[in-house]
Amino acid sequence: MKQPIKIDAVVRVLVLAPALAWLVWLFIYTLPYVEDDAFIHLHFARSVMRGGGFAFNGQPTYGDSSPLWVGLIALTFVVVGHWVVALKLLAVAGVITCLTGAYYVARRLADQGRLGALLPPVLVLIVSLNPFFSFWAFSGMEAVMALGWAFWFCGLALFGEMSIRRFALLCLMAGLAPLLRAELLLLVLPGLGLGVWRLYRRHLLNNRTLAIAIVGGTVLVVLPVLIWSGYALHAFGTLIPNTNAAKRVLPSGNEVGFVSGAIRLASLIAVGFPIETLLVCVLLAIAAYRRDAYLAAVLVLFWPVMLMAFYMANNTAIQTRYVLIGAPFITLAALVMLHRSGSRLPLKRPGSRHAAAFLAVALGMVIIAGAINFISVLPHLANKVLSIARVSVMTEYIRSQVPADAPIAVYAIGQIGFQTPNPIIDLGGLTMPAAQRYLLDPDKMFEWAKGEGAEYFIGEPLPAAKGRPVYSTRMPFVGWQFSRSAYAEDHEYALSIVR
């Protein structure tokens, strides 16, 4: 006799199907898109595969802050034999890691019942549609994978029986975390502490077994960091990536202060996570939650709060992908608190009204995310694809008309550096940290680049009337704007190669 189909399973499929359809369509839509910084990852990975080590332009430099991502790109290239394909496959792996991790954590935080069964797929749908997630999902950057790491690390640390095998996996993830994104160290320390405590609480473990587990776990945590640190000190003479200082300058050219950093962070949260942030604040303020809902929210909110506090303390010019590493936990906290606090909300019929309130909030998140995707993300991504195509034509000109040994000074070094054989003078200071002292002074930057041997300049910063244009193209606007017209052809600007 056939078993009847469970309603919960049907509802999960109905919620997850739009998320899957959106991601498949988004992958196809952004197939030609590779973020310029992702081309930098490719450049380092290609250097590794050619035996040149962690280097750019043949010179060892700590110009990439995610050596694990570079290593994964190189390993994937060994299998598929194509750099961009390898990058896209890793992006897909990052999306899968992220969404399965979000589903797992939400499922463990959900109460029993139909609404509890709905919480995980609703979270996956909302995260999938989030504007920042949609933009970065298939860009080739490591942010989505880092978010997935955070979900799974929290899931392993908080839920399930802390067996020796689980503890070992937790320790290995902790050891690899700073090689993916250094910020993840903020989550590693409390997560490992919780893991050790939960392992100690297991009454089946005697002291000897516990000691062996902790020693073995320590090796798994420390060994990857020690290996990379030794290499970094030998090759670069430092443990701090060049990018740390370069990330303290805003796109406007101004340095980040506390006030400007706070305003920038608040604006990004307001764009990417408006309803969930407001909901968390309201529920915490009116105490319309059960004690377990409050504790769950505190645990979930720890990561995004610590991450944003770090960015503020470091005077980081916060970007959307930095926020993406932690802010979806705010979405999780909002949904969990609303889901688990229904009995305390001032509703006449708590059961049905609570479910309606939950679904209305989730629908609101979906509608706002969809609107921002339509207004800003999709035209932004379309212009990114167009930008890559036009820069590819420019690099064809460079390969055919510019001597291969002629140094080129450029700020966006990724695609141009990857697609041309020429030495690159990095005006952004990622691979050439000496440039960072001139980021706020175009005239001094120009003189510095000339002193480094630059024969050609591309784009800004470049003082007027200091060279002869040999090639020009029109570049589409790329940036976050709340108007589709901002991405139109009449907002294009000129990009020239100047000799």
C-alpha positions as CSV (number, residue, x, y, z in Angstrom):
1,M,0.0,0.0,0.0
2,K,1.4,3.4,-0.9
3,Q,2.2,5.7,1.9
4,P,0.4,9.1,1.7
5,I,2.5,12.1,0.9
6,K,3.1,14.2,3.9
7,I,1.8,17.8,3.8
8,D,5.0,19.1,5.4
9,A,7.1,17.6,2.6
10,V,4.9,19.1,-0.1
11,V,5.1,22.5,1.6
12,R,8.9,22.3,1.8
13,V,9.1,21.4,-1.9
14,L,6.8,24.3,-2.8
15,V,9.0,26.8,-0.8
16,L,12.4,25.4,-2.0
17,A,11.4,25.1,-5.7
18,P,11.4,28.9,-6.3
19,A,14.8,29.2,-4.5
20,L,16.2,26.5,-6.8
21,A,14.7,28.0,-9.9
22,W,16.1,31.5,-9.0
23,L,19.6,30.1,-8.4
24,V,19.7,28.1,-11.6
25,W,18.5,31.2,-13.6
26,L,20.9,33.4,-11.7
27,F,23.8,31.1,-12.5
28,I,23.0,31.2,-16.2
29,Y,22.5,34.9,-16.2
30,T,25.8,35.6,-14.5
31,L,27.8,32.9,-16.3
32,P,30.2,35.4,-18.0
33,Y,30.6,37.4,-14.7
34,V,33.8,37.1,-12.7
35,E,34.4,39.8,-10.2
36,D,37.7,41.7,-10.8
37,D,39.0,40.6,-7.3
38,A,38.2,37.0,-8.3
39,F,40.5,37.4,-11.2
40,I,43.2,38.2,-8.6
41,H,42.4,34.9,-7.0
42,L,42.9,33.2,-10.4
43,H,46.2,35.0,-10.9
44,F,47.6,33.7,-7.7
45,A,46.2,30.2,-8.3
46,R,47.8,30.2,-11.8
47,S,51.1,31.2,-10.2
48,V,50.9,28.4,-7.7
49,M,50.2,25.9,-10.5
50,R,53.2,27.2,-12.5
51,G,55.5,26.7,-9.6
52,G,55.9,30.4,-8.8
53,G,54.3,30.2,-5.4
54,F,51.9,32.7,-3.9
55,A,52.9,35.5,-6.3
56,F,51.6,38.2,-8.6
57,N,53.6,39.2,-11.7
58,G,56.2,36.6,-10.6
59,Q,56.8,38.5,-7.3
60,P,55.8,36.9,-4.0
61,T,53.3,39.2,-2.3
62,Y,50.6,38.8,0.3
63,G,48.1,40.5,-2.0
64,D,45.4,37.9,-1.5
65,S,43.8,37.4,1.9
66,S,42.2,34.0,1.1
67,P,45.0,31.5,0.5
68,L,42.6,28.6,1.1
69,W,40.3,29.8,-1.7
70,V,43.3,30.2,-4.0
71,G,44.4,26.6,-3.2
72,L,40.9,25.3,-3.9
73,I,40.8,27.0,-7.2
74,A,44.2,25.4,-8.1
75,L,43.0,22.0,-7.1
76,T,39.7,22.4,-9.1
77,F,41.7,23.5,-12.1
78,V,43.7,20.3,-12.0
79,V,40.4,18.4,-12.4
80,V,38.6,20.6,-15.0
81,G,41.6,22.2,-16.8
82,H,39.9,25.6,-17.2
83,W,40.4,28.5,-14.8
84,V,37.0,30.2,-15.1
85,V,35.1,26.9,-15.1
86,A,37.0,26.0,-11.9
87,L,36.1,29.2,-10.3
88,K,32.4,28.8,-11.2
89,L,32.3,25.3,-9.9
90,L,33.7,26.5,-6.6
91,A,31.1,29.2,-6.5
92,V,28.4,26.6,-6.9
93,A,30.0,24.5,-4.1
94,G,29.9,27.6,-1.9
95,V,26.2,28.2,-2.6
96,I,25.4,24.6,-1.8
97,T,27.5,24.7,1.4
98,C,25.8,27.9,2.5
99,L,22.2,26.9,1.9
100,T,22.5,23.4,3.3
101,G,24.2,24.9,6.4
102,A,21.4,27.4,6.8
103,Y,18.8,24.7,6.5
104,Y,20.6,22.5,9.1
105,V,20.9,25.2,11.7
106,A,17.3,26.4,11.2
107,R,16.0,22.8,11.4
108,R,17.8,22.3,14.8
109,L,16.4,25.6,16.1
110,A,12.9,25.0,15.0
111,D,10.1,23.8,17.3
112,Q,8.1,20.7,16.5
113,G,5.0,21.3,14.4
114,R,4.1,22.4,10.9
115,L,5.4,25.9,11.4
116,G,8.7,24.5,12.6
117,A,9.0,22.3,9.5
118,L,8.4,25.4,7.4
119,L,11.2,27.5,9.1
120,P,14.3,25.9,7.3
121,P,13.0,26.1,3.7
122,V,11.7,29.7,4.3
123,L,15.2,30.7,5.5
124,V,16.8,29.1,2.5
125,L,14.4,30.9,0.2
126,I,15.0,34.3,1.8
127,V,18.8,33.9,1.9
128,S,18.8,32.8,-1.8
129,L,16.9,35.9,-2.8
130,N,18.8,38.3,-0.6
131,P,20.3,41.0,-2.8
132,F,23.8,40.7,-1.5
133,F,23.7,36.9,-1.8
134,S,22.3,37.1,-5.3
135,F,25.0,39.5,-6.4
136,W,28.0,37.5,-5.0
137,A,26.7,34.0,-5.3
138,F,28.4,33.2,-8.6
139,S,31.0,36.0,-8.7
140,G,34.0,33.8,-7.9
141,M,34.6,35.4,-4.5
142,E,34.8,33.4,-1.3
143,A,32.2,35.3,0.7
144,V,29.3,32.8,0.2
145,M,31.6,29.9,1.1
146,A,32.7,31.8,4.2
147,L,29.0,32.3,5.2
148,G,28.4,28.6,4.6
149,W,31.4,27.7,6.8
150,A,29.9,29.9,9.5
151,F,26.5,28.1,9.3
152,W,28.1,24.7,9.5
153,F,30.6,25.6,12.2
154,C,27.8,26.9,14.4
155,G,25.7,23.8,13.6
156,L,28.5,21.4,14.6
157,A,29.4,23.4,17.7
158,L,25.8,23.9,19.0
159,F,23.8,20.8,18.0
160,G,24.1,17.1,18.0
161,E,26.1,14.7,20.1
162,M,29.7,16.0,20.4
163,S,31.4,12.8,19.4
164,I,35.2,12.5,18.8
165,R,34.6,12.5,15.1
166,R,32.4,15.7,15.3
167,F,35.0,17.4,17.5
168,A,37.8,16.5,15.1
169,L,35.8,18.0,12.2
170,L,35.1,21.1,14.2
171,C,38.8,21.5,14.9
172,L,39.8,21.0,11.3
173,M,37.2,23.6,10.2
174,A,38.7,26.0,12.9
175,G,42.2,25.5,11.6
176,L,41.2,26.2,8.0
177,A,38.9,29.2,8.8
178,P,41.5,32.0,8.9
179,L,42.9,30.8,5.6
180,L,39.5,31.4,4.0
181,R,38.6,34.6,5.8
182,A,40.6,36.0,8.7
183,E,37.4,37.4,10.3
184,L,36.2,33.9,10.9
185,L,38.6,33.7,13.8
186,L,36.1,35.7,15.8
187,L,33.8,32.7,15.6
188,V,36.5,30.0,15.9
189,L,37.5,30.8,19.5
190,P,34.0,30.7,21.2
191,G,33.0,27.8,18.9
192,L,36.0,25.7,20.0
193,G,35.4,26.6,23.6
194,L,31.9,25.3,23.4
195,G,33.0,22.2,21.6
196,V,35.5,21.3,24.3
197,W,32.9,22.0,27.0
198,R,30.3,19.8,25.3
199,L,32.9,17.1,24.8
200,Y,33.8,17.2,28.5
201,R,30.1,16.9,29.4
202,R,29.9,13.5,27.6
203,H,29.9,11.1,30.5
204,L,31.2,8.2,28.3
205,L,34.6,9.8,27.8
206,N,37.2,9.1,30.5
207,N,39.9,11.6,31.2
208,R,42.5,9.8,29.0
209,T,40.2,9.7,26.0
210,L,39.3,13.4,26.6
211,A,42.9,14.4,26.8
212,I,43.8,12.6,23.6
213,A,40.8,14.2,21.8
214,I,41.8,17.7,22.9
215,V,45.5,17.2,21.9
216,G,44.5,15.8,18.5
217,G,42.1,18.6,18.1
218,T,44.7,21.2,18.9
219,V,47.0,19.7,16.2
220,L,44.2,20.0,13.7
221,V,43.5,23.6,14.7
222,V,47.1,24.8,14.8
223,L,48.8,22.8,12.0
224,P,47.2,24.6,9.0
225,V,47.8,28.0,10.5
226,L,51.4,27.1,11.4
227,I,52.1,25.9,7.9
228,W,50.7,29.0,6.2
229,S,52.3,31.3,8.8
230,G,55.7,29.8,8.2
231,Y,55.3,30.2,4.5
232,A,54.0,33.7,4.8
233,L,56.9,34.8,7.0
234,H,59.4,33.2,4.7
235,A,57.9,34.5,1.4
236,F,56.5,37.9,2.5
237,G,58.1,38.7,5.8
238,T,54.7,39.4,7.4
239,L,51.6,37.6,8.7
240,I,49.3,40.5,7.8
241,P,47.9,40.7,4.2
242,N,48.5,43.8,2.2
243,T,44.7,44.1,1.8
244,N,44.2,45.0,5.5
245,A,45.4,48.6,5.0
246,A,44.0,49.0,1.5
247,K,40.5,48.2,2.8
248,R,40.5,51.3,5.0
249,V,39.9,53.7,2.1
250,L,36.4,54.4,0.7
251,P,35.6,54.4,-3.0
252,S,35.3,58.2,-2.7
253,G,39.0,58.3,-1.8
254,N,38.4,59.2,1.8
255,E,39.7,57.3,4.8
256,V,37.2,55.5,7.0
257,G,36.4,57.1,10.3
258,F,34.1,55.8,13.1
259,V,31.1,58.0,12.0
260,S,31.5,57.4,8.3
261,G,32.0,53.6,9.0
262,A,28.9,53.5,11.2
263,I,26.8,55.3,8.5
264,R,28.1,53.0,5.8
265,L,27.4,49.9,7.9
266,A,23.9,51.1,8.8
267,S,23.0,51.8,5.2
268,L,24.2,48.4,4.0
269,I,22.2,46.6,6.7
270,A,19.1,48.8,5.8
271,V,19.5,47.7,2.1
272,G,20.2,44.0,2.6
273,F,18.4,43.1,5.8
274,P,15.8,45.8,6.7
275,I,12.8,43.7,8.0
276,E,14.8,41.2,9.9
277,T,16.9,43.8,11.7
278,L,13.8,45.8,12.6
279,L,12.0,42.7,13.8
280,V,14.9,41.5,16.0
281,C,15.1,45.0,17.6
282,V,11.3,45.1,18.2
283,L,11.1,41.6,19.6
284,L,14.0,42.2,21.9
285,A,12.6,45.6,23.0
286,I,9.1,44.4,23.9
287,A,10.3,41.0,25.2
288,A,7.7,39.2,23.2
289,Y,9.6,36.0,23.4
290,R,10.0,32.9,25.4
291,R,13.2,32.4,27.3
292,D,14.4,29.7,24.8
293,A,13.7,32.1,21.9
294,Y,15.8,34.7,23.6
295,L,18.7,32.3,24.2
296,A,18.5,31.1,20.6
297,A,18.6,34.7,19.3
298,V,21.6,35.5,21.5
299,L,23.6,32.6,20.2
300,V,22.6,33.3,16.6
301,L,23.3,37.0,16.8
302,F,26.7,36.6,18.4
303,W,28.4,36.2,15.0
304,P,27.0,39.1,13.1
305,V,27.4,41.5,16.1
306,M,31.1,40.5,16.6
307,L,31.8,40.7,12.9
308,M,30.4,44.2,12.5
309,A,32.1,45.4,15.7
310,F,35.4,44.1,14.2
311,Y,34.9,46.0,11.0
312,M,34.1,49.2,12.9
313,A,37.1,48.8,15.2
314,N,39.4,48.1,12.2
315,N,38.0,51.2,10.3
316,T,37.2,48.9,7.4
317,A,35.6,50.3,4.3
318,I,32.7,47.8,4.6
319,Q,31.5,46.3,1.4
320,T,28.4,44.2,0.7
321,R,30.3,41.0,0.6
322,Y,31.8,41.7,4.0
323,V,28.3,42.1,5.4
324,L,27.1,39.0,3.7
325,I,29.5,36.8,5.7
326,G,27.5,37.4,8.9
327,A,24.3,39.4,8.4
328,P,22.1,36.4,7.2
329,F,22.4,35.2,10.8
330,I,20.1,38.2,11.6
331,T,17.6,36.8,9.2
332,L,17.9,33.5,11.0
333,A,17.5,35.1,14.4
334,A,14.4,37.1,13.3
335,L,12.7,34.0,12.0
336,V,13.6,31.9,15.0
337,M,12.4,34.5,17.5
338,L,9.1,35.1,15.7
339,H,8.6,31.3,15.2
340,R,9.3,30.4,18.9
341,S,7.6,33.4,20.5
342,G,4.1,32.9,19.2
343,S,2.6,32.1,22.6
344,R,3.7,35.5,24.0
345,L,2.6,37.7,21.1
346,P,-0.6,39.7,21.8
347,L,-2.8,37.7,19.5
348,K,-6.4,36.6,20.1
349,R,-5.9,33.2,18.4
350,P,-2.2,32.5,18.9
351,G,-2.0,29.4,16.7
352,S,-3.4,30.6,13.4
353,R,-2.5,34.2,13.9
354,H,1.0,33.4,14.8
355,A,1.4,31.3,11.6
356,A,-0.1,34.1,9.6
357,A,2.3,36.7,11.2
358,F,5.3,34.4,10.5
359,L,4.3,33.9,6.8
360,A,3.5,37.6,6.4
361,V,6.9,38.6,7.7
362,A,8.6,36.0,5.4
363,L,6.6,37.3,2.5
364,G,7.6,40.8,3.2
365,M,11.3,39.8,3.2
366,V,10.8,38.0,-0.1
367,I,9.0,41.0,-1.7
368,I,11.6,43.5,-0.6
369,A,14.5,41.3,-1.7
370,G,12.8,40.7,-5.1
371,A,12.3,44.5,-5.6
372,I,15.9,45.3,-4.8
373,N,17.1,42.5,-7.1
374,F,14.9,43.9,-9.9
375,I,15.8,47.5,-9.4
376,S,19.5,47.2,-8.6
377,V,21.1,43.8,-8.6
378,L,20.1,42.5,-12.0
379,P,21.0,45.6,-14.0
380,H,24.2,45.8,-11.9
381,L,25.1,42.3,-12.8
382,A,24.2,42.9,-16.5
383,N,26.6,45.9,-16.5
384,K,29.3,43.7,-14.8
385,V,29.0,41.2,-17.7
386,L,29.2,44.0,-20.2
387,S,32.2,45.5,-18.4
388,I,34.1,42.2,-18.5
389,A,33.4,41.9,-22.2
390,R,34.8,45.4,-22.9
391,V,37.8,44.9,-20.8
392,S,38.5,41.7,-22.6
393,V,38.5,43.6,-25.9
394,M,41.0,46.1,-24.3
395,T,43.2,43.2,-23.2
396,E,43.2,41.9,-26.7
397,Y,44.5,45.3,-27.8
398,I,47.2,45.2,-25.1
399,R,48.4,41.7,-26.2
400,S,48.6,42.8,-29.8
401,Q,49.7,46.4,-29.6
402,V,51.6,46.9,-26.4
403,P,55.0,45.4,-25.8
404,A,54.7,42.4,-23.4
405,D,57.5,43.9,-21.2
406,A,55.9,47.3,-20.9
407,P,54.6,47.9,-17.3
408,I,50.9,49.0,-17.0
409,A,49.7,51.0,-14.0
410,V,46.1,50.2,-13.1
411,Y,43.8,50.3,-10.0
412,A,41.6,47.3,-11.0
413,I,44.4,44.8,-11.5
414,G,42.4,41.5,-11.7
415,Q,41.1,41.0,-15.2
416,I,43.8,43.0,-16.9
417,G,46.6,41.3,-14.9
418,F,45.2,37.9,-15.6
419,Q,44.5,38.3,-19.3
420,T,47.7,40.2,-20.3
421,P,51.4,39.2,-20.0
422,N,52.5,42.7,-19.0
423,P,54.0,43.6,-15.6
424,I,51.3,45.3,-13.5
425,I,51.9,48.4,-11.4
426,D,49.1,48.1,-8.7
427,L,47.7,51.5,-7.9
428,G,45.4,50.0,-5.3
429,G,48.2,48.7,-3.2
430,L,46.9,45.1,-2.9
431,T,50.0,43.5,-4.4
432,M,52.4,46.5,-4.1
433,P,51.8,47.9,-0.6
434,A,54.1,50.9,-1.2
435,A,51.2,52.4,-3.3
436,Q,48.9,52.6,-0.2
437,R,50.6,55.7,1.1
438,Y,49.5,57.6,-2.1
439,L,45.9,56.4,-2.3
440,L,44.6,59.8,-1.3
441,D,46.9,61.8,-3.6
442,P,46.6,61.1,-7.4
443,D,49.6,63.3,-8.3
444,K,52.0,61.5,-5.9
445,M,50.5,58.2,-7.0
446,F,51.3,59.1,-10.7
447,E,54.9,60.0,-9.8
448,W,55.3,56.8,-7.7
449,A,54.0,54.6,-10.6
450,K,56.3,56.4,-13.0
451,G,59.2,55.7,-10.6
452,E,58.2,52.0,-10.6
453,G,58.6,52.0,-14.4
454,A,55.0,52.4,-15.6
455,E,54.8,53.2,-19.3
456,Y,51.0,52.9,-19.6
457,F,48.2,54.0,-17.3
458,I,44.6,52.7,-17.4
459,G,41.8,54.7,-15.7
460,E,42.0,56.7,-12.5
461,P,43.8,58.0,-10.6
462,L,45.6,59.9,-13.3
463,P,46.1,63.7,-13.4
464,A,44.9,65.3,-16.6
465,A,47.3,66.1,-19.5
466,K,50.0,63.8,-18.4
467,G,49.9,61.3,-21.2
468,R,48.6,60.4,-24.7
469,P,45.5,58.1,-25.0
470,V,46.2,55.2,-27.3
471,Y,43.0,53.3,-26.7
472,S,39.6,54.2,-25.3
473,T,36.3,52.5,-24.6
474,R,33.1,53.2,-22.9
475,M,32.4,51.4,-19.6
476,P,29.0,50.8,-18.0
477,F,28.2,52.1,-14.5
478,V,28.8,49.4,-11.8
479,G,27.7,50.2,-8.3
480,W,24.7,50.0,-6.0
481,Q,21.9,52.4,-7.0
482,F,18.2,52.3,-6.4
483,S,17.3,53.2,-10.0
484,R,17.4,51.1,-13.1
485,S,18.1,54.2,-15.1
486,A,21.5,54.6,-13.3
487,Y,22.7,51.6,-15.2
488,A,21.6,52.9,-18.6
489,E,23.9,53.7,-21.5
490,D,23.9,57.4,-20.9
491,H,25.7,56.8,-17.5
492,E,28.7,55.2,-19.2
493,Y,32.1,56.7,-18.8
494,A,35.4,56.7,-20.8
495,L,38.2,54.3,-19.9
496,S,41.5,54.9,-21.7
497,I,44.9,53.4,-22.0
498,V,47.3,56.4,-21.7
499,R,50.9,56.3,-22.6
